[in-house]
Amino acid sequence: MEPVFGYSRAVVDGDHVWVSGTAPIPADGSDPPSGSYAQARLCLEIVAGALAEAGASLTDVVRTRIFATPDADWDEIGRAHGETFAQIRPATSGVVVHALIDPRWLVEIEAVASIR
């Protein structure tokens, strides 16, 4: 979607990597996973890949934002986030949104990393 919408998955600015809102879009273009946990895990895997390309890793993340629809299971999203960030403990926000761009998406996650 990056070239179509005209944005970057991640941007390095000084000591920070800003990762765009990341939806559960499989690399092969197939349908997203059906559950909140699986979608959140996929979002975080994509975030991790974007960070790696920018010279950072999940351990550098200082901030996440989670956007989820009313149909999402926050406990399952939190479980996926916790499995990824339990030791890192970035600042985070959770926002319930009316809908995301694709009605199959339950969650979208963005991140900021510090690479000092």
Backbone as a ProteinNet text record, in pm:
[ID]
protein_1_A
[PRIMARY]
MEPVFGYSRAVVDGDHVWVSGTAPIPADGSDPPSGSYAQARLCLEIVAGALAEAGASLTDVVRTRIFATPDADWDEIGRAHGETFAQIRPATSGVVVHALIDPRWLVEIEAVASIR
[TERTIARY]
80.8	0	84.4	210.6	293.5	299	329.3	336.8	200.6	96	-37.2	-82.2	-58.3	-102.5	3.8	126.4	231.3	289.6	329.7	392.2	501.4	577.1	682.4	640.8	677.2	648.8	721.7	846.2	923.6	1012	1031.4	1115.7	1215	1342.7	1446.3	1465.4	1457.6	1477.2	1567.6	1694.1	1790.1	1802.1	1772.3	1782.6	1653.1	1556.1	1426.3	1385.1	1312.7	1248.8	1098.5	1028.6	883.1	821.1	748.7	684.6	536.8	494.1	355.7	258	133	28.4	36.7	41.9	67.5	-51.4	-115.2	-232.9	-191.8	-280.6	-249.9	-260.2	-169.9	-172.5	-61.8	-95.9	7.4	87.6	215.9	305.6	259.4	192.3	147.9	14.4	-41.6	-167.1	-291.2	-272.9	-387.8	-471.2	-582.1	-669.2	-596.4	-630.3	-569.4	-619	-544.7	-595.1	-729.8	-808	-943.3	-951.6	-864	-876.4	-788.9	-825.5	-752.3	-608.3	-585.4	-450	-362.6	-410.4	-332.3	-307.4	-405	-385.2	-282.4	-289.5	-192.4	-51.9	-37.9	93.4	149.9	64.5	110.2	152.8	73.5	111.3	249	271.2	398.5	513.8	489.2	593.1	631.2	532.3	559.4	635.3	595.2	666.5	812.1	834.6	971	1053.5	994.7	1065.1	1099.7	1007.3	1033.1	1145.1	1143.4	1249.5	1384.8	1388.1	1514.4	1569.7	1483.4	1528.7	1583.9	1535.1	1579.9	1698	1747.8	1861.3	1825.4	1702.6	1655.7	1593.8	1545.1	1476.9	1364.2	1288.1	1178.6	1229.1	1351.2	1405.4	1430.6	1429.9	1449	1317.4	1205.3	1074.6	1047.9	1010.5	978.8	830.9	759.1	618.4	543.7	424.5	333.9	196.2	121.6	-19.6	-96.7	-202.3	-285.2	-422.5	-464.2	-597	-677.4	-794.3	-874.6	-1021.2	-1090.4	-1232.8	-1313.2	-1440.3	-1523.7	-1535.4	-1516.3	-1525.6	-1398.5	-1292.6	-1165.1	-1171.1	-1090.7	-1078.7	-952.5	-969	-855.2	-767	-825.4	-743.4	-646	-692.1	-606.6	-501.4	-540	-443	-337.4	-382.1	-289.8	-196.4	-246.9	-162.7	-51	-85.4	15.7	117	69	156.9	246.3	188.9	265	371.6	340.4	441	560.4	532.9	638.6	715.6	645.8	706	712.1	690.2	688	815.3	930	1057	1096.7	1038.7	1075.7	991.7	862.7	765.8	761.7	733.8	722.8	597.4	596.4	473.2	375.6	247.6	151.3	16.1	-61.9	-199.9	-286.1	-407.3	-505.5	-624	-661	-768	-871.9	-996.9	-1104.1	-1149.1	-1148.8	-1190.1	-1316.4	-1393.6	-1517.1	-1488	-1387.7	-1350.7	-1210.1	-1146.5	-1019.5	-1046.3	-946.3	-967.4	-1031.4	-985.5	-1040.1	-1129.1	-1253.6	-1343.8	-1300.6	-1207.2	-1157.2	-1054.4	-997.3	-895	-959	-905.7	-951.5	-855.6	-729.9	-626.4	-521.7	-463.5	-352.2	-257.7	-126.8	-30.2	79	114.5	228.6	329.8	454.7	561.3	664	731.7	843.8	959.5	1075.9	1194.8	1301.2	1382.1	1495.1	1622.4	1708.8	1828.4	1956.2	1958	2076.4	2189.1
-120.9	0	126.3	115.4	234	315.5	254.3	335.7	389.9	315.4	358.8	479.7	474.8	583.3	692	666.7	767.6	788.5	680.9	693.5	588.6	599.9	503.5	417	291.1	201.9	250.1	296.7	350.5	463.6	562.5	676.4	695	707	736.8	886.9	944.5	1087.9	1104.2	1130.4	1142	1010.2	1014	896.1	816.8	848.4	782.1	714.6	605.9	539.1	544.7	602.3	616.8	513.6	417.6	313.4	348.4	356.4	390.2	290.7	333.1	241.4	116.6	1.2	-123.8	-217.3	-247.3	-333.5	-479	-573.1	-715.4	-763.2	-714.2	-747	-848.3	-973.6	-1072.6	-1031.6	-1064.9	-1027.5	-1081.9	-1196.4	-1256.9	-1201.9	-1104.3	-1043.1	-1123.7	-1233	-1314.9	-1243.5	-1303.7	-1245.9	-1237.2	-1136.1	-1126.6	-1241	-1272.1	-1372.2	-1326.2	-1418.4	-1382.4	-1327.7	-1364.8	-1324.2	-1206.7	-1143.4	-1026.4	-1059.8	-1172.8	-1210.9	-1231.1	-1309.8	-1338.2	-1211	-1123.4	-997.5	-910.3	-901	-820.8	-878.1	-1010.3	-1073.9	-1040	-1046.8	-1015.2	-868.2	-778.3	-636.9	-618.7	-684.5	-669.8	-732.8	-839.6	-898.9	-802.6	-737	-639.6	-520.3	-474.2	-365.3	-405.5	-527.8	-575.4	-575.4	-615.8	-614.8	-474.2	-381	-242.2	-183.2	-214.4	-167.1	-222.1	-349.8	-413	-345.3	-316.5	-248.6	-109.7	-49.6	84.7	81.7	-37.3	-48	-50.1	-86.5	-91.8	-228.8	-247.2	-371.9	-341.5	-443.5	-426.1	-378.3	-415	-371.1	-220.7	-154.9	-9.8	67.7	-1.6	64.7	134.9	262.8	342.2	381.7	361	402.2	316.2	270.5	207.1	270.4	261.9	301.2	188.5	148.5	38.6	96.1	76.5	118	-9.3	-20.1	-140.6	-105.1	-189.2	-168.8	-220.9	-182.9	-233.4	-386.3	-451.1	-597.3	-667.3	-591.9	-651.5	-699.1	-799.5	-852.4	-792	-691.6	-620.7	-712	-810.7	-904.1	-978.4	-1018.6	-1091.2	-1000.3	-877	-779.9	-752	-733	-709.9	-827.7	-949.2	-1067.6	-1066.9	-1036.9	-1031	-920.1	-803.6	-690.9	-727.1	-788.1	-826.1	-929.5	-1026.4	-1127.1	-1062.6	-958.2	-889.9	-791.4	-720	-607.8	-622.4	-740.1	-757.8	-707.5	-731.3	-688.8	-547.2	-499.2	-369.9	-258.6	-283.8	-196.5	-53.6	-38.4	96.9	166.7	296.5	370.2	327.8	319.7	277.4	341.6	345.3	392.1	293.6	276.9	195.9	283.1	281	366.9	281.5	295.6	228.3	320.9	266.6	342.8	279.8	358.9	308.4	196.2	218.6	119.8	151.2	50.8	69.2	63.4	89.4	100	-24.7	-140.8	-267.8	-325.8	-357.1	-406.6	-539.6	-610.5	-735.8	-710.2	-590.1	-558.5	-525.5	-582.7	-554.4	-462.2	-459.3	-386.9	-330.1	-218.8	-157.8	-102.6	-119.3	-79.7	6.4	114.6	195	197.3	231.3	229	338.9	376.8	468.8	402.1	401.3	344.1	451.3	437.5	525.7	445.6	496.8	421.3	495.6	555.8	627	532.3
0	0	0	39.6	50.8	-78.1	-195.3	-316.2	-360.8	-334.9	-376.2	-295	-163	-74.7	-57.5	-107	-100	38.7	104.3	235.1	249.4	358	387.7	505.2	502	615.4	739.5	720.5	832.3	781.6	867.6	835	948.9	913.7	1011.8	1014.8	1134.9	1153.8	1274.9	1249.2	1358.8	1433.1	1561.5	1647.5	1657.4	1574.3	1584.9	1454.1	1470.7	1357.3	1383.6	1291.5	1300.1	1207	1262.6	1182	1166.4	1042.9	1011.2	1071.9	1080.3	1120.6	1033.5	1098.3	1028.6	1046.4	935.8	936	911.7	940.1	925	780.3	696.3	554	525.8	497.7	466	342.5	343.6	233.9	99.7	101.7	-24	-72	-0.9	-41.8	-7.9	64.9	103	209.6	246.2	348	481.8	561.1	693.4	782.2	887.5	982.1	1037.4	1087.6	1130.7	1272.3	1361.7	1501.4	1540.1	1650.7	1700	1735.1	1800.5	1838.6	1714.8	1620.1	1499.2	1418.8	1412.2	1340.6	1410.7	1542.2	1615.9	1599.8	1606.1	1587.4	1449.4	1346.3	1211.8	1202.4	1259.4	1259.5	1322.8	1435.9	1507.1	1430	1358.7	1273.2	1160.7	1102.4	996.1	1053.3	1171.9	1239.1	1261.4	1309.9	1334.7	1207	1096.6	968.5	923.8	942.8	905	990.6	1118.9	1207.1	1163.9	1131.8	1090	964.8	869.9	747.9	777.4	886.9	923.7	1021.2	1051.9	1142.4	1289.1	1320.6	1459.1	1485.8	1607	1641.8	1740.3	1772.2	1867.3	2003.4	2040	2169.4	2173.8	2058.8	2052.5	2060.7	2061.3	2058.4	2191.4	2182.3	2300.7	2305.7	2195.5	2189.3	2090	2127.4	2031.8	2045.9	1938.1	1939.6	1873.7	1940.6	1891.5	1858.7	1736.2	1692.5	1668.9	1728.5	1712.6	1696.2	1622.7	1599.1	1718.4	1727.3	1836.3	1838.3	1723.6	1717.7	1764.2	1786.7	1826.9	1971.8	2001.4	2137.2	2198.8	2284.8	2342.3	2426.3	2492.4	2569.5	2478.7	2362.7	2268.9	2205.6	2176.4	2124.7	2231.6	2354.3	2464.7	2487.1	2470.4	2484.9	2379.9	2255.3	2148.9	2176.6	2215.5	2247	2365.6	2467.3	2585.5	2556.6	2471.1	2434.3	2363.9	2289.7	2215.1	2302.3	2388.7	2459.2	2611.2	2666	2811.9	2879	2818.1	2876.4	2832.9	2725.6	2668.1	2730.5	2744.5	2809.5	2754.6	2623.1	2567.7	2619.8	2610.6	2633.6	2524.5	2555.7	2454.2	2477.5	2373.8	2379.5	2303.6	2349.1	2278.5	2242.9	2117.6	2069.2	1997	2035.9	1963.4	1851.4	1730.8	1613.8	1555.1	1489.3	1429.6	1330.5	1246.5	1145.3	1096.6	1036.6	967.8	817.6	735.5	591.5	531.9	573.1	524.2	634.2	606.9	711.6	773.8	711.9	770.1	879.6	882.1	980.7	1114.7	1219.5	1354.5	1428.6	1384.4	1457	1361.1	1401.8	1330.7	1438.4	1419.2	1521	1459.1	1527.8	1486.1	1599.7	1567	1666.8	1641.1	1747.6	1740.7	1814.7	1752.3	1814.2	1829.6	1932.5	1956.1	1932	1843.4	1805.9	1844.2	1960.1	2009	2036.5
[MASK]
++++++++++++++++++++++++++++++++++++++++++++++++++++++++++++++++++++++++++++++++++++++++++++++++++++++++++++++++++++

